[in-house]
Amino acid sequence: MPERPPRRAVITFHEVAERQLADMDDAALARLDPHLNTIALNPKTAGVQLRPDSPVLEYAKDGVRIAYVSTVLGTIVLVAYVEVD
């Protein structure tokens, strides 16, 4: 039986993040994309919780910062904020 690819979460963007994406050039979007893929594959473990009482996780690596919330089952990720240095 062939091995199934890992399950990926669906990434959605809050309107603030959508505006940030619209302001990015192609190079910044290209740098952002692999990091969004990392989050989609491992939404619960890719980021760190900002505060113990908050569902918001922060992923920061290689000049990319993403604040997001994952559903309980990890099937949907709402990206609230993106930043690419």
PDB file with one MODEL, atoms N, CA, C and O in Angstrom:
MODEL        1
ATOM      1  N   MET A   1       0.849  -1.173   0.000  1.00  0.00           N
ATOM      2  CA  MET A   1       0.000   0.000   0.000  1.00  0.00           C
ATOM      3  C   MET A   1       0.899   1.242   0.000  1.00  0.00           C
ATOM      4  O   MET A   1       1.824   1.324   0.809  1.00  0.00           O
ATOM      5  N   PRO A   2       0.646   2.208  -0.889  1.00  0.00           N
ATOM      6  CA  PRO A   2       1.497   3.403  -0.943  1.00  0.00           C
ATOM      7  C   PRO A   2       1.329   4.271   0.306  1.00  0.00           C
ATOM      8  O   PRO A   2       0.260   4.343   0.912  1.00  0.00           O
ATOM      9  N   GLU A   3       2.420   4.915   0.651  1.00  0.00           N
ATOM     10  CA  GLU A   3       2.406   5.778   1.834  1.00  0.00           C
ATOM     11  C   GLU A   3       1.670   7.076   1.519  1.00  0.00           C
ATOM     12  O   GLU A   3       1.907   7.698   0.484  1.00  0.00           O
ATOM     13  N   ARG A   4       0.772   7.480   2.424  1.00  0.00           N
ATOM     14  CA  ARG A   4       0.022   8.722   2.230  1.00  0.00           C
ATOM     15  C   ARG A   4       0.890   9.915   2.597  1.00  0.00           C
ATOM     16  O   ARG A   4       1.681   9.843   3.537  1.00  0.00           O
ATOM     17  N   PRO A   5       0.746  11.008   1.862  1.00  0.00           N
ATOM     18  CA  PRO A   5       1.480  12.213   2.244  1.00  0.00           C
ATOM     19  C   PRO A   5       0.930  12.746   3.562  1.00  0.00           C
ATOM     20  O   PRO A   5      -0.220  12.469   3.905  1.00  0.00           O
ATOM     21  N   PRO A   6       1.730  13.506   4.303  1.00  0.00           N
ATOM     22  CA  PRO A   6       1.246  14.028   5.573  1.00  0.00           C
ATOM     23  C   PRO A   6       0.044  14.947   5.366  1.00  0.00           C
ATOM     24  O   PRO A   6      -0.055  15.643   4.355  1.00  0.00           O
ATOM     25  N   ARG A   7      -0.860  14.937   6.331  1.00  0.00           N
ATOM     26  CA  ARG A   7      -2.039  15.797   6.276  1.00  0.00           C
ATOM     27  C   ARG A   7      -1.608  17.242   6.519  1.00  0.00           C
ATOM     28  O   ARG A   7      -0.809  17.527   7.411  1.00  0.00           O
ATOM     29  N   ARG A   8      -2.148  18.136   5.714  1.00  0.00           N
ATOM     30  CA  ARG A   8      -1.814  19.553   5.819  1.00  0.00           C
ATOM     31  C   ARG A   8      -3.035  20.337   6.272  1.00  0.00           C
ATOM     32  O   ARG A   8      -4.161  20.044   5.870  1.00  0.00           O
ATOM     33  N   ALA A   9      -2.803  21.325   7.103  1.00  0.00           N
ATOM     34  CA  ALA A   9      -3.878  22.222   7.504  1.00  0.00           C
ATOM     35  C   ALA A   9      -4.154  23.211   6.377  1.00  0.00           C
ATOM     36  O   ALA A   9      -3.269  23.531   5.584  1.00  0.00           O
ATOM     37  N   VAL A  10      -5.367  23.679   6.319  1.00  0.00           N
ATOM     38  CA  VAL A  10      -5.739  24.728   5.376  1.00  0.00           C
ATOM     39  C   VAL A  10      -5.351  26.065   6.006  1.00  0.00           C
ATOM     40  O   VAL A  10      -5.725  26.350   7.144  1.00  0.00           O
ATOM     41  N   ILE A  11      -4.611  26.874   5.274  1.00  0.00           N
ATOM     42  CA  ILE A  11      -4.180  28.181   5.761  1.00  0.00           C
ATOM     43  C   ILE A  11      -5.181  29.235   5.299  1.00  0.00           C
ATOM     44  O   ILE A  11      -5.484  29.328   4.110  1.00  0.00           O
ATOM     45  N   THR A  12      -5.692  30.027   6.236  1.00  0.00           N
ATOM     46  CA  THR A  12      -6.545  31.165   5.913  1.00  0.00           C
ATOM     47  C   THR A  12      -5.907  32.411   6.524  1.00  0.00           C
ATOM     48  O   THR A  12      -5.098  32.316   7.447  1.00  0.00           O
ATOM     49  N   PHE A  13      -6.272  33.560   6.009  1.00  0.00           N
ATOM     50  CA  PHE A  13      -5.647  34.806   6.458  1.00  0.00           C
ATOM     51  C   PHE A  13      -6.687  35.782   6.981  1.00  0.00           C
ATOM     52  O   PHE A  13      -7.725  36.004   6.358  1.00  0.00           O
ATOM     53  N   HIS A  14      -6.390  36.355   8.128  1.00  0.00           N
ATOM     54  CA  HIS A  14      -7.187  37.442   8.677  1.00  0.00           C
ATOM     55  C   HIS A  14      -6.991  38.644   7.764  1.00  0.00           C
ATOM     56  O   HIS A  14      -5.981  38.725   7.065  1.00  0.00           O
ATOM     57  N   GLU A  15      -7.932  39.573   7.759  1.00  0.00           N
ATOM     58  CA  GLU A  15      -7.826  40.721   6.857  1.00  0.00           C
ATOM     59  C   GLU A  15      -6.557  41.539   7.084  1.00  0.00           C
ATOM     60  O   GLU A  15      -6.028  42.116   6.134  1.00  0.00           O
ATOM     61  N   VAL A  16      -6.062  41.604   8.306  1.00  0.00           N
ATOM     62  CA  VAL A  16      -4.800  42.312   8.569  1.00  0.00           C
ATOM     63  C   VAL A  16      -3.652  41.621   7.833  1.00  0.00           C
ATOM     64  O   VAL A  16      -2.844  42.278   7.176  1.00  0.00           O
ATOM     65  N   ALA A  17      -3.586  40.308   7.947  1.00  0.00           N
ATOM     66  CA  ALA A  17      -2.535  39.545   7.260  1.00  0.00           C
ATOM     67  C   ALA A  17      -2.685  39.658   5.746  1.00  0.00           C
ATOM     68  O   ALA A  17      -1.685  39.722   5.030  1.00  0.00           O
ATOM     69  N   GLU A  18      -3.917  39.685   5.254  1.00  0.00           N
ATOM     70  CA  GLU A  18      -4.134  39.847   3.813  1.00  0.00           C
ATOM     71  C   GLU A  18      -3.571  41.180   3.320  1.00  0.00           C
ATOM     72  O   GLU A  18      -2.972  41.246   2.247  1.00  0.00           O
ATOM     73  N   ARG A  19      -3.765  42.239   4.105  1.00  0.00           N
ATOM     74  CA  ARG A  19      -3.206  43.549   3.726  1.00  0.00           C
ATOM     75  C   ARG A  19      -1.685  43.504   3.738  1.00  0.00           C
ATOM     76  O   ARG A  19      -1.037  44.077   2.863  1.00  0.00           O
ATOM     77  N   GLN A  20      -1.114  42.825   4.726  1.00  0.00           N
ATOM     78  CA  GLN A  20       0.341  42.706   4.795  1.00  0.00           C
ATOM     79  C   GLN A  20       0.869  41.950   3.578  1.00  0.00           C
ATOM     80  O   GLN A  20       1.881  42.341   2.999  1.00  0.00           O
ATOM     81  N   LEU A  21       0.195  40.876   3.189  1.00  0.00           N
ATOM     82  CA  LEU A  21       0.606  40.108   2.012  1.00  0.00           C
ATOM     83  C   LEU A  21       0.521  40.955   0.747  1.00  0.00           C
ATOM     84  O   LEU A  21       1.391  40.872  -0.119  1.00  0.00           O
ATOM     85  N   ALA A  22      -0.522  41.764   0.642  1.00  0.00           N
ATOM     86  CA  ALA A  22      -0.708  42.599  -0.544  1.00  0.00           C
ATOM     87  C   ALA A  22       0.419  43.619  -0.698  1.00  0.00           C
ATOM     88  O   ALA A  22       0.737  44.041  -1.810  1.00  0.00           O
ATOM     89  N   ASP A  23       1.018  44.009   0.420  1.00  0.00           N
ATOM     90  CA  ASP A  23       2.111  44.991   0.388  1.00  0.00           C
ATOM     91  C   ASP A  23       3.478  44.363   0.134  1.00  0.00           C
ATOM     92  O   ASP A  23       4.455  45.083  -0.070  1.00  0.00           O
ATOM     93  N   MET A  24       3.562  43.032   0.142  1.00  0.00           N
ATOM     94  CA  MET A  24       4.852  42.353  -0.041  1.00  0.00           C
ATOM     95  C   MET A  24       5.181  42.197  -1.519  1.00  0.00           C
ATOM     96  O   MET A  24       4.294  42.030  -2.356  1.00  0.00           O
ATOM     97  N   ASP A  25       6.470  42.256  -1.820  1.00  0.00           N
ATOM     98  CA  ASP A  25       6.898  41.992  -3.196  1.00  0.00           C
ATOM     99  C   ASP A  25       7.059  40.484  -3.392  1.00  0.00           C
ATOM    100  O   ASP A  25       6.928  39.704  -2.449  1.00  0.00           O
ATOM    101  N   ASP A  26       7.345  40.091  -4.628  1.00  0.00           N
ATOM    102  CA  ASP A  26       7.448  38.670  -4.956  1.00  0.00           C
ATOM    103  C   ASP A  26       8.553  37.956  -4.180  1.00  0.00           C
ATOM    104  O   ASP A  26       8.403  36.790  -3.814  1.00  0.00           O
ATOM    105  N   ALA A  27       9.655  38.649  -3.932  1.00  0.00           N
ATOM    106  CA  ALA A  27      10.767  38.036  -3.194  1.00  0.00           C
ATOM    107  C   ALA A  27      10.352  37.730  -1.755  1.00  0.00           C
ATOM    108  O   ALA A  27      10.675  36.664  -1.231  1.00  0.00           O
ATOM    109  N   ALA A  28       9.646  38.650  -1.121  1.00  0.00           N
ATOM    110  CA  ALA A  28       9.189  38.431   0.260  1.00  0.00           C
ATOM    111  C   ALA A  28       8.172  37.292   0.304  1.00  0.00           C
ATOM    112  O   ALA A  28       8.213  36.459   1.210  1.00  0.00           O
ATOM    113  N   LEU A  29       7.274  37.255  -0.655  1.00  0.00           N
ATOM    114  CA  LEU A  29       6.291  36.168  -0.704  1.00  0.00           C
ATOM    115  C   LEU A  29       6.965  34.818  -0.911  1.00  0.00           C
ATOM    116  O   LEU A  29       6.538  33.817  -0.336  1.00  0.00           O
ATOM    117  N   ALA A  30       8.000  34.784  -1.716  1.00  0.00           N
ATOM    118  CA  ALA A  30       8.741  33.539  -1.942  1.00  0.00           C
ATOM    119  C   ALA A  30       9.449  33.084  -0.665  1.00  0.00           C
ATOM    120  O   ALA A  30       9.537  31.884  -0.402  1.00  0.00           O
ATOM    121  N   ARG A  31       9.947  34.020   0.122  1.00  0.00           N
ATOM    122  CA  ARG A  31      10.584  33.671   1.403  1.00  0.00           C
ATOM    123  C   ARG A  31       9.554  33.194   2.417  1.00  0.00           C
ATOM    124  O   ARG A  31       9.851  32.335   3.248  1.00  0.00           O
ATOM    125  N   LEU A  32       8.349  33.743   2.356  1.00  0.00           N
ATOM    126  CA  LEU A  32       7.293  33.406   3.299  1.00  0.00           C
ATOM    127  C   LEU A  32       6.712  32.019   3.049  1.00  0.00           C
ATOM    128  O   LEU A  32       6.395  31.302   3.998  1.00  0.00           O
ATOM    129  N   ASP A  33       6.572  31.641   1.809  1.00  0.00           N
ATOM    130  CA  ASP A  33       5.876  30.421   1.423  1.00  0.00           C
ATOM    131  C   ASP A  33       6.363  29.150   2.113  1.00  0.00           C
ATOM    132  O   ASP A  33       5.530  28.400   2.621  1.00  0.00           O
ATOM    133  N   PRO A  34       7.673  28.865   2.159  1.00  0.00           N
ATOM    134  CA  PRO A  34       8.088  27.622   2.822  1.00  0.00           C
ATOM    135  C   PRO A  34       7.764  27.604   4.319  1.00  0.00           C
ATOM    136  O   PRO A  34       7.560  26.538   4.899  1.00  0.00           O
ATOM    137  N   HIS A  35       7.719  28.763   4.930  1.00  0.00           N
ATOM    138  CA  HIS A  35       7.393  28.833   6.356  1.00  0.00           C
ATOM    139  C   HIS A  35       5.903  28.558   6.585  1.00  0.00           C
ATOM    140  O   HIS A  35       5.530  27.923   7.571  1.00  0.00           O
ATOM    141  N   LEU A  36       5.060  29.036   5.674  1.00  0.00           N
ATOM    142  CA  LEU A  36       3.634  28.704   5.749  1.00  0.00           C
ATOM    143  C   LEU A  36       3.434  27.208   5.550  1.00  0.00           C
ATOM    144  O   LEU A  36       2.568  26.610   6.189  1.00  0.00           O
ATOM    145  N   ASN A  37       4.222  26.599   4.673  1.00  0.00           N
ATOM    146  CA  ASN A  37       4.151  25.145   4.479  1.00  0.00           C
ATOM    147  C   ASN A  37       4.531  24.400   5.751  1.00  0.00           C
ATOM    148  O   ASN A  37       3.904  23.397   6.090  1.00  0.00           O
ATOM    149  N   THR A  38       5.541  24.874   6.453  1.00  0.00           N
ATOM    150  CA  THR A  38       5.947  24.250   7.717  1.00  0.00           C
ATOM    151  C   THR A  38       4.804  24.292   8.720  1.00  0.00           C
ATOM    152  O   THR A  38       4.521  23.303   9.396  1.00  0.00           O
ATOM    153  N   ILE A  39       4.151  25.445   8.810  1.00  0.00           N
ATOM    154  CA  ILE A  39       3.023  25.583   9.735  1.00  0.00           C
ATOM    155  C   ILE A  39       1.870  24.675   9.307  1.00  0.00           C
ATOM    156  O   ILE A  39       1.242  24.038  10.152  1.00  0.00           O
ATOM    157  N   ALA A  40       1.587  24.608   8.010  1.00  0.00           N
ATOM    158  CA  ALA A  40       0.492  23.765   7.520  1.00  0.00           C
ATOM    159  C   ALA A  40       0.716  22.294   7.853  1.00  0.00           C
ATOM    160  O   ALA A  40      -0.240  21.562   8.108  1.00  0.00           O
ATOM    161  N   LEU A  41       1.965  21.861   7.852  1.00  0.00           N
ATOM    162  CA  LEU A  41       2.272  20.458   8.161  1.00  0.00           C
ATOM    163  C   LEU A  41       2.254  20.162   9.659  1.00  0.00           C
ATOM    164  O   LEU A  41       1.932  19.047  10.069  1.00  0.00           O
ATOM    165  N   ASN A  42       2.599  21.156  10.472  1.00  0.00           N
ATOM    166  CA  ASN A  42       2.703  20.950  11.925  1.00  0.00           C
ATOM    167  C   ASN A  42       2.169  22.159  12.690  1.00  0.00           C
ATOM    168  O   ASN A  42       2.935  22.802  13.407  1.00  0.00           O
ATOM    169  N   PRO A  43       0.891  22.489  12.566  1.00  0.00           N
ATOM    170  CA  PRO A  43       0.401  23.719  13.179  1.00  0.00           C
ATOM    171  C   PRO A  43       0.531  23.760  14.705  1.00  0.00           C
ATOM    172  O   PRO A  43       0.728  24.831  15.279  1.00  0.00           O
ATOM    173  N   LYS A  44       0.425  22.630  15.346  1.00  0.00           N
ATOM    174  CA  LYS A  44       0.487  22.604  16.817  1.00  0.00           C
ATOM    175  C   LYS A  44       1.906  22.736  17.357  1.00  0.00           C
ATOM    176  O   LYS A  44       2.098  23.185  18.487  1.00  0.00           O
ATOM    177  N   THR A  45       2.905  22.347  16.560  1.00  0.00           N
ATOM    178  CA  THR A  45       4.274  22.322  17.075  1.00  0.00           C
ATOM    179  C   THR A  45       5.228  23.275  16.364  1.00  0.00           C
ATOM    180  O   THR A  45       6.356  23.456  16.822  1.00  0.00           O
ATOM    181  N   ALA A  46       4.816  23.878  15.276  1.00  0.00           N
ATOM    182  CA  ALA A  46       5.720  24.762  14.527  1.00  0.00           C
ATOM    183  C   ALA A  46       6.007  26.048  15.287  1.00  0.00           C
ATOM    184  O   ALA A  46       7.122  26.568  15.242  1.00  0.00           O
ATOM    185  N   GLY A  47       5.004  26.556  15.983  1.00  0.00           N
ATOM    186  CA  GLY A  47       5.169  27.820  16.703  1.00  0.00           C
ATOM    187  C   GLY A  47       5.197  27.609  18.198  1.00  0.00           C
ATOM    188  O   GLY A  47       5.014  26.500  18.699  1.00  0.00           O
ATOM    189  N   VAL A  48       5.431  28.706  18.897  1.00  0.00           N
ATOM    190  CA  VAL A  48       5.405  28.685  20.364  1.00  0.00           C
ATOM    191  C   VAL A  48       4.255  29.567  20.837  1.00  0.00           C
ATOM    192  O   VAL A  48       3.931  30.578  20.214  1.00  0.00           O
ATOM    193  N   GLN A  49       3.656  29.170  21.929  1.00  0.00           N
ATOM    194  CA  GLN A  49       2.533  29.916  22.478  1.00  0.00           C
ATOM    195  C   GLN A  49       3.036  31.241  23.050  1.00  0.00           C
ATOM    196  O   GLN A  49       3.997  31.267  23.819  1.00  0.00           O
ATOM    197  N   LEU A  50       2.379  32.340  22.667  1.00  0.00           N
ATOM    198  CA  LEU A  50       2.814  33.657  23.123  1.00  0.00           C
ATOM    199  C   LEU A  50       2.585  33.847  24.617  1.00  0.00           C
ATOM    200  O   LEU A  50       3.448  34.369  25.323  1.00  0.00           O
ATOM    201  N   ARG A  51       1.417  33.421  25.097  1.00  0.00           N
ATOM    202  CA  ARG A  51       1.105  33.495  26.526  1.00  0.00           C
ATOM    203  C   ARG A  51       0.372  32.218  26.910  1.00  0.00           C
ATOM    204  O   ARG A  51      -0.328  31.634  26.083  1.00  0.00           O
ATOM    205  N   PRO A  52       0.525  31.779  28.150  1.00  0.00           N
ATOM    206  CA  PRO A  52      -0.125  30.526  28.557  1.00  0.00           C
ATOM    207  C   PRO A  52      -1.641  30.544  28.391  1.00  0.00           C
ATOM    208  O   PRO A  52      -2.245  29.496  28.161  1.00  0.00           O
ATOM    209  N   ASP A  53      -2.261  31.706  28.502  1.00  0.00           N
ATOM    210  CA  ASP A  53      -3.724  31.789  28.432  1.00  0.00           C
ATOM    211  C   ASP A  53      -4.229  32.186  27.048  1.00  0.00           C
ATOM    212  O   ASP A  53      -5.405  32.514  26.897  1.00  0.00           O
ATOM    213  N   SER A  54      -3.361  32.163  26.036  1.00  0.00           N
ATOM    214  CA  SER A  54      -3.721  32.600  24.689  1.00  0.00           C
ATOM    215  C   SER A  54      -3.583  31.459  23.683  1.00  0.00           C
ATOM    216  O   SER A  54      -2.649  30.662  23.775  1.00  0.00           O
ATOM    217  N   PRO A  55      -4.504  31.375  22.726  1.00  0.00           N
ATOM    218  CA  PRO A  55      -4.381  30.350  21.687  1.00  0.00           C
ATOM    219  C   PRO A  55      -3.419  30.749  20.559  1.00  0.00           C
ATOM    220  O   PRO A  55      -3.148  29.952  19.660  1.00  0.00           O
ATOM    221  N   VAL A  56      -2.907  31.979  20.612  1.00  0.00           N
ATOM    222  CA  VAL A  56      -2.054  32.482  19.538  1.00  0.00           C
ATOM    223  C   VAL A  56      -0.661  31.870  19.633  1.00  0.00           C
ATOM    224  O   VAL A  56      -0.026  31.881  20.687  1.00  0.00           O
ATOM    225  N   LEU A  57      -0.205  31.338  18.507  1.00  0.00           N
ATOM    226  CA  LEU A  57       1.145  30.795  18.407  1.00  0.00           C
ATOM    227  C   LEU A  57       1.978  31.722  17.535  1.00  0.00           C
ATOM    228  O   LEU A  57       1.456  32.370  16.627  1.00  0.00           O
ATOM    229  N   GLU A  58       3.270  31.779  17.814  1.00  0.00           N
ATOM    230  CA  GLU A  58       4.170  32.590  17.000  1.00  0.00           C
ATOM    231  C   GLU A  58       5.257  31.696  16.420  1.00  0.00           C
ATOM    232  O   GLU A  58       5.890  30.910  17.125  1.00  0.00           O
ATOM    233  N   TYR A  59       5.450  31.840  15.128  1.00  0.00           N
ATOM    234  CA  TYR A  59       6.510  31.133  14.415  1.00  0.00           C
ATOM    235  C   TYR A  59       7.482  32.207  13.954  1.00  0.00           C
ATOM    236  O   TYR A  59       7.076  33.170  13.303  1.00  0.00           O
ATOM    237  N   ALA A  60       8.747  32.057  14.278  1.00  0.00           N
ATOM    238  CA  ALA A  60       9.760  33.022  13.850  1.00  0.00           C
ATOM    239  C   ALA A  60      11.016  32.265  13.445  1.00  0.00           C
ATOM    240  O   ALA A  60      11.580  31.502  14.230  1.00  0.00           O
ATOM    241  N   LYS A  61      11.448  32.491  12.196  1.00  0.00           N
ATOM    242  CA  LYS A  61      12.653  31.826  11.701  1.00  0.00           C
ATOM    243  C   LYS A  61      13.130  32.546  10.445  1.00  0.00           C
ATOM    244  O   LYS A  61      12.323  32.929   9.599  1.00  0.00           O
ATOM    245  N   ASP A  62      14.426  32.727  10.329  1.00  0.00           N
ATOM    246  CA  ASP A  62      15.055  33.277   9.125  1.00  0.00           C
ATOM    247  C   ASP A  62      14.450  34.615   8.684  1.00  0.00           C
ATOM    248  O   ASP A  62      14.272  34.860   7.491  1.00  0.00           O
ATOM    249  N   GLY A  63      14.140  35.470   9.653  1.00  0.00           N
ATOM    250  CA  GLY A  63      13.596  36.786   9.326  1.00  0.00           C
ATOM    251  C   GLY A  63      12.112  36.790   8.977  1.00  0.00           C
ATOM    252  O   GLY A  63      11.589  37.806   8.518  1.00  0.00           O
ATOM    253  N   VAL A  64      11.441  35.687   9.184  1.00  0.00           N
ATOM    254  CA  VAL A  64      10.002  35.587   8.945  1.00  0.00           C
ATOM    255  C   VAL A  64       9.316  35.399  10.289  1.00  0.00           C
ATOM    256  O   VAL A  64       9.746  34.591  11.112  1.00  0.00           O
ATOM    257  N   ARG A  65       8.249  36.151  10.499  1.00  0.00           N
ATOM    258  CA  ARG A  65       7.481  36.040  11.743  1.00  0.00           C
ATOM    259  C   ARG A  65       6.008  35.914  11.374  1.00  0.00           C
ATOM    260  O   ARG A  65       5.481  36.699  10.585  1.00  0.00           O
ATOM    261  N   ILE A  66       5.355  34.917  11.957  1.00  0.00           N
ATOM    262  CA  ILE A  66       3.953  34.639  11.674  1.00  0.00           C
ATOM    263  C   ILE A  66       3.238  34.378  12.990  1.00  0.00           C
ATOM    264  O   ILE A  66       3.664  33.536  13.780  1.00  0.00           O
ATOM    265  N   ALA A  67       2.150  35.104  13.222  1.00  0.00           N
ATOM    266  CA  ALA A  67       1.292  34.853  14.381  1.00  0.00           C
ATOM    267  C   ALA A  67       0.039  34.171  13.853  1.00  0.00           C
ATOM    268  O   ALA A  67      -0.562  34.628  12.881  1.00  0.00           O
ATOM    269  N   TYR A  68      -0.354  33.072  14.497  1.00  0.00           N
ATOM    270  CA  TYR A  68      -1.477  32.290  13.984  1.00  0.00           C
ATOM    271  C   TYR A  68      -2.205  31.552  15.093  1.00  0.00           C
ATOM    272  O   TYR A  68      -1.699  31.395  16.205  1.00  0.00           O
ATOM    273  N   VAL A  69      -3.411  31.102  14.756  1.00  0.00           N
ATOM    274  CA  VAL A  69      -4.230  30.289  15.646  1.00  0.00           C
ATOM    275  C   VAL A  69      -4.609  29.041  14.865  1.00  0.00           C
ATOM    276  O   VAL A  69      -4.994  29.119  13.699  1.00  0.00           O
ATOM    277  N   SER A  70      -4.498  27.901  15.511  1.00  0.00           N
ATOM    278  CA  SER A  70      -4.856  26.627  14.883  1.00  0.00           C
ATOM    279  C   SER A  70      -6.133  26.095  15.514  1.00  0.00           C
ATOM    280  O   SER A  70      -6.359  26.268  16.711  1.00  0.00           O
ATOM    281  N   THR A  71      -6.970  25.446  14.707  1.00  0.00           N
ATOM    282  CA  THR A  71      -8.153  24.806  15.272  1.00  0.00           C
ATOM    283  C   THR A  71      -7.728  23.636  16.153  1.00  0.00           C
ATOM    284  O   THR A  71      -6.582  23.190  16.104  1.00  0.00           O
ATOM    285  N   VAL A  72      -8.651  23.156  16.943  1.00  0.00           N
ATOM    286  CA  VAL A  72      -8.356  22.086  17.890  1.00  0.00           C
ATOM    287  C   VAL A  72      -7.778  20.854  17.183  1.00  0.00           C
ATOM    288  O   VAL A  72      -6.834  20.240  17.681  1.00  0.00           O
ATOM    289  N   LEU A  73      -8.330  20.500  16.050  1.00  0.00           N
ATOM    290  CA  LEU A  73      -7.843  19.329  15.318  1.00  0.00           C
ATOM    291  C   LEU A  73      -6.656  19.647  14.417  1.00  0.00           C
ATOM    292  O   LEU A  73      -6.082  18.744  13.809  1.00  0.00           O
ATOM    293  N   GLY A  74      -6.282  20.927  14.324  1.00  0.00           N
ATOM    294  CA  GLY A  74      -5.146  21.307  13.494  1.00  0.00           C
ATOM    295  C   GLY A  74      -5.429  21.237  12.010  1.00  0.00           C
ATOM    296  O   GLY A  74      -4.504  21.112  11.208  1.00  0.00           O
ATOM    297  N   THR A  75      -6.705  21.316  11.630  1.00  0.00           N
ATOM    298  CA  THR A  75      -7.053  21.224  10.217  1.00  0.00           C
ATOM    299  C   THR A  75      -7.141  22.590   9.536  1.00  0.00           C
ATOM    300  O   THR A  75      -7.037  22.686   8.313  1.00  0.00           O
ATOM    301  N   ILE A  76      -7.331  23.635  10.324  1.00  0.00           N
ATOM    302  CA  ILE A  76      -7.408  24.996   9.792  1.00  0.00           C
ATOM    303  C   ILE A  76      -6.497  25.890  10.618  1.00  0.00           C
ATOM    304  O   ILE A  76      -6.477  25.810  11.846  1.00  0.00           O
ATOM    305  N   VAL A  77      -5.742  26.746   9.929  1.00  0.00           N
ATOM    306  CA  VAL A  77      -4.868  27.717  10.590  1.00  0.00           C
ATOM    307  C   VAL A  77      -5.281  29.104  10.126  1.00  0.00           C
ATOM    308  O   VAL A  77      -5.351  29.375   8.927  1.00  0.00           O
ATOM    309  N   LEU A  78      -5.554  29.980  11.086  1.00  0.00           N
ATOM    310  CA  LEU A  78      -5.859  31.372  10.784  1.00  0.00           C
ATOM    311  C   LEU A  78      -4.604  32.193  11.044  1.00  0.00           C
ATOM    312  O   LEU A  78      -4.166  32.322  12.187  1.00  0.00           O
ATOM    313  N   VAL A  79      -4.031  32.742   9.991  1.00  0.00           N
ATOM    314  CA  VAL A  79      -2.838  33.582  10.118  1.00  0.00           C
ATOM    315  C   VAL A  79      -3.311  35.002  10.408  1.00  0.00           C
ATOM    316  O   VAL A  79      -4.058  35.592   9.628  1.00  0.00           O
ATOM    317  N   ALA A  80      -2.868  35.536  11.529  1.00  0.00           N
ATOM    318  CA  ALA A  80      -3.302  36.867  11.958  1.00  0.00           C
ATOM    319  C   ALA A  80      -2.301  37.951  11.570  1.00  0.00           C
ATOM    320  O   ALA A  80      -2.685  39.102  11.362  1.00  0.00           O
ATOM    321  N   TYR A  81      -1.020  37.594  11.471  1.00  0.00           N
ATOM    322  CA  TYR A  81       0.031  38.586  11.255  1.00  0.00           C
ATOM    323  C   TYR A  81       1.201  37.926  10.541  1.00  0.00           C
ATOM    324  O   TYR A  81       1.587  36.807  10.879  1.00  0.00           O
ATOM    325  N   VAL A  82       1.765  38.612   9.558  1.00  0.00           N
ATOM    326  CA  VAL A  82       2.968  38.118   8.884  1.00  0.00           C
ATOM    327  C   VAL A  82       3.973  39.246   8.752  1.00  0.00           C
ATOM    328  O   VAL A  82       3.613  40.409   8.569  1.00  0.00           O
ATOM    329  N   GLU A  83       5.224  38.881   8.848  1.00  0.00           N
ATOM    330  CA  GLU A  83       6.309  39.868   8.726  1.00  0.00           C
ATOM    331  C   GLU A  83       7.506  39.181   8.084  1.00  0.00           C
ATOM    332  O   GLU A  83       7.900  38.090   8.496  1.00  0.00           O
ATOM    333  N   VAL A  84       8.075  39.815   7.086  1.00  0.00           N
ATOM    334  CA  VAL A  84       9.283  39.304   6.443  1.00  0.00           C
ATOM    335  C   VAL A  84      10.291  40.439   6.428  1.00  0.00           C
ATOM    336  O   VAL A  84      10.042  41.495   5.846  1.00  0.00           O
ATOM    337  N   ASP A  85      11.447  40.214   7.078  1.00  0.00           N
ATOM    338  CA  ASP A  85      12.495  41.246   7.112  1.00  0.00           C
ATOM    339  C   ASP A  85      13.200  41.353   5.786  1.00  0.00           C
ATOM    340  O   ASP A  85      14.109  42.169   5.635  1.00  0.00           O
TER     341      ASP A  85
ENDMDL
END
